[in-house]
Amino acid sequence: MLITLFGSTGRRRLLVLGLALLVLLGVLLMLQSGGGLFYGSQRALLQAQKSAQFTLVGTFGKPDWPALVVGRNSGIGEVDFVTAEGQAHRYQGFSGAMQALHFRSLSGRSFTLVFVRHVGGRDPSS
């Protein structure tokens, strides 16, 4: 069937391409609104994390947006993780929940952002 579609007129090819782009857009919108797996900007991510009372405390690699969360490490008071370059890290000395979110941008760049939850106390970034 695909051979028939692609072997036919240019109008059909445009229709198939248009439908594929609409499906991709729909999937990206569902990922963004349905659980925070996809972020269009760092501002959107930081706002989502702030509403969950998490504050950014570390960045590994150069963030590139839009990006998809491809992994997560978590811990209490510390978090262990491995960066995209294969380097092991341990963030410790914080109180409360911590998480390291691993991202892959649409351009293929990988990076990690580390967050700590600040409940009731002062924001650790201030």
N, C-alpha and C positions, 0 to 999 in steps of 0.2 A: 504494500500500500504506500509506504514512504517513497519507494522508487517511482511509483505512479505520480505522487504529488510533486516530487522534486524534478521529475522528467517532463512535467507539463508546463503550462504558461507561467510567465513571470508574475502574473496577478495571484496565482495560487501560492507561489513561493512567498510573496509578501504576506499573504494571509496566514500561512503557516508560521512565518517568522513573527508576525504580530501576535498570534495566539501564544507562541512560546514566551514572548516577552511579557505578556499579560499574566501568564501562569507564574513566571519568575517573580514579577512584582507582587503578586498575591502571596506567594510563599514568603518573601522578604517582609511584607507588612504583617503577616501572621506571626512570624518569628519575633518581630520587634514589639508587637503589642501583647503577645501571649506568653510572657515569661522572661523577657529580657535576654534572649539569646543573641539577638542582632542589634547592634547600635550604629546609628548613622553618624554620630559624632561623640567626642569625648564629653561634651557638655551634657548630652542625653544620658550617657553612662553615669557620670558623676551625680546627676539629678536623681536617677534611679537608686544609686547607692546611698545617697543622702537620705532619701525617703525611707530606706531600710536602716538608717543610722550608721552607715559605714562611711569612713573617710579614707581617702587615698594617702598611703604612706610610702609607696615605692613604685618605681617604674623600671622595667628591664626591657631593653630594645626600644626602638623608635615607634611610638604609636602611629598608626595609619588608619584613617577612617574612610568609609564604613568598615566595620569588623564584626566577626562572629565569634562568640565564646566557644572555644573548642575543648576546654578543660578547666577544672577547678580543684584546688587543694584547700583544705580548711583545717583549723585547729583552734585551741583555746590558749591564749597567751603567746602562742608562737605558731608559725606555719612553715613547713618544709616543702620545697618545690624545686623543679629543674627547669631552667630557661630553655628557650628554643635552640640555643647554642649548645645545650647539654651541660651547663654549669649548675651545680647544686647550690641552693641557698637556704638559709634558715633565718627567718625574721623572728626575733624573740624580744622579751622585755616589755611587752605590752600586756595590758589586762583586758580580758574580754575576747570575744570571737574574732578570728582573723580569717581572711581568704585571699588566695592568689588566683586571679582569673587569667587564663591563657587565651589569647586572641589570635585569629588569622584574618587579615584584611582581605578585601576583595582583590587587591593587587598581589596577594600572596605573602605579604610581610607578616612575621610572627612577633608577638610581644606579650609581656606579662605585666599586670598591674596588681599591687598588693594593697589590701584594705584592712582596716581594723574597725570594729564596732565600738562606738562610744555611747553607752547608755547611761543617762543621768549625770555623768561626769563632764569634764571639759573635753572639748574637741581636741584630739591629740595633734592636729595640724596647726593649732593656734598657740 
